[in-house]
């Protein structure tokens, strides 16, 4: 199309004790067909040989080390150190396909009002064997009600906006528009897939370091969508690694994702309710779901503590059988609750379909990995 984007892209890679994986991730950036880039690896206090493996890899790679402060602080340090007109994020256990940046910059050129562009992702195991060619709907529950063709306002085929588009991708779709309403219902964005204009990031600010452990990315992406239009490429440009114990979406960290979801939704309602076109009923349902998620995750740790979240959820939206059941369970004596938990474990192990809808909380995932 001519006059292609040529600005510097700063790729920020936070990492913690993942030397070999981090090197693989960085190499996938260096293999990009778009060459005007810098890679900023922010080591969040690793004690392995990350520094040594990256040394001398490429002059475009910068290595920064900080005392362990979490993934949000790591990304923020990368943002503050970046020199590019565009920022991209890559978690150190993920990797990119070689044309990712080229395709996304072409889409940003086609949609000048879009401040960010993200993509679908494929899922691979720890052995790099492909599991799912498209993983967005499995990754994020919000895709159950979100359709790019319906909820974005602008649409093109990739071949029409990207001069270097491979033939096999030329009929795939890209989209742009205002999707803050849909993002309020749940996260749609994998951080490793994002390219954001520096001007949009400056309007949005930094990652919120008060959102601890996991699920911090939803807040950043929701704020990004709240500022204005974004774009989406309906192609898997990221290889997202699943099944590793050190992922910040492991089962043990779901409580943090749930807590941060509630904080994010509450913050949005206090500062940006006027941007949302949802009815008060829909807003209450969304808030009720956030309280219920925390309550269900807290139940395994402290039924008494979970009670307040479940009760608040039912106050906001009474028609929630699962929350009502767990609220009733939370007032039972601890030995009875222990028996219920044992039954739940049995149900999960045996896969009894007629009880799973009560015993198993719904899947949730808003990745925030290093």
Residue, then its C-alpha position, 0 to 999 in steps of 0.5 A: x500500500x506504500x508509506x508503510x510504518x517504519x517506526x521503532x518497535x520496543x519489545x518488552x520481555x519480563x522474565x524470572x528464572x526461565x533462561x532457556x525459554x527466555x532465549x527462545x522467546x527473544x530469538x523469535x523476536x529477532x527472527x521477525x520480518x520487521x527489522x526495526x526493533x529493540x528487545x528489552x529483557x527485564x529480569x525480575x531477580x533471576x538467579x539462573x543464567x539468563x544474563x549469560x544466555x542472552x549476552x552477545x545474542x544481538x545488538x538490539x537486545x538490552x538486558x535490565x535486572x531488578x530486584x524481584x518486584x513482580x511482572x507489572x513492575x517489570x513491564x513498567x521498567x521496560x516501558x520507561x526504558x523503551x525508545x520506540x514509537x510502538x511497544x510490544x509485550x512478550x512473556x518469556x515462555x511464549x514466542x512469536x511467528x516471524x510475520x507477527x509485527x509486520x502484520x500488526x503494523x500494517x493493520x495499525x496503518x490501515x486503522x489510524x484511530x486504533x491505539x492497540x492491535x492484538x491477535x489470536x494465539x495457538x497453544x503449545x505444550x511444554x514440549x512445543x507440540x501444537x495443542x490448539x491452532x486457535x486458543x482464544x475461546x479456551x483461554x478467555x470466557x468472554x469469547x463465549x459472547x464476543x464476536x469480532x464480526x459483530x462487535x468491531x465496527x470496521x473490517x478488512x481482509x488481511x490481503x487488502x491492508x498488508x502488502x507482504x501478506x502470505x497467500x494463505x493468510x490473505x483472506x483472514x480478517x482484521x477488525x477495528x473499533x470501540x470494544x470497551x463494553x465487551x472488554x468490561x464483561x471479561x478480558x479478550x486480550x493476550x498480553x503477548x499478542x499486543x502491539x500498542x502505540x506509544x501515544x496510547x500507552x501514555x494516555x493509558x499509563x502503566x501497569x497497576x503494581x497493586x494488582x499482585x501475582x496474576x491477572x494484572x493484564x486485564x486492568x491494563x487492556x481494559x483501560x486501553x480499550x476505554x481510551x479509544x478504538x483498538x484493532x484485532x487480527x483474527x490469526x494466531x500469531x503467538x505460540x502460547x505455552x501451556x501446562x508449566x508449573x511456573x505459569x501465573x495462570x496455574x490453579x494455585x494462582x486463580x484466587x489472585x486472578x479472581x481478586x484482580x478481576x474484581x478490583x479491575x471491574x470495581x475501578x472501571x465502574x468508579x472512573x469510567x461508568x459513563x463510557x459503558x452502554x450497558x444497563x444497570x442490570x447488566x452491570x450488576x450481573x457483571x459485578x455479581x459474577x466478579x464477587x462470586x468468582x472470588x467467593x468460589x475461589x476463597x471457599x477452598x481456603x476459608x469458607x467463612x471469608x468466602x461468605x462475604x463475597x458470595x453474599x454480596x454477589x447474591x445481593x447484586x444478582x440473586x439468580x445464582x444457584x451455585x453461589x447460593x449453594x456455596x453460601x449455604x455450605x459456608x455456614x456449615x461446621x468445618x468437618x462437614x465442609x471437609x466432607x463436602x470437599x472430599x466429595x467434590x474431589x471424588x466428583x472431579x476425579x470420576x467426572x460424574x456429569x450430573x454433579x460437576x456443574x455444582x462441584x466445579x467452578x467455571x473456568x477463568x483465565x486472564x493470563x499474566x505470566x512472566 
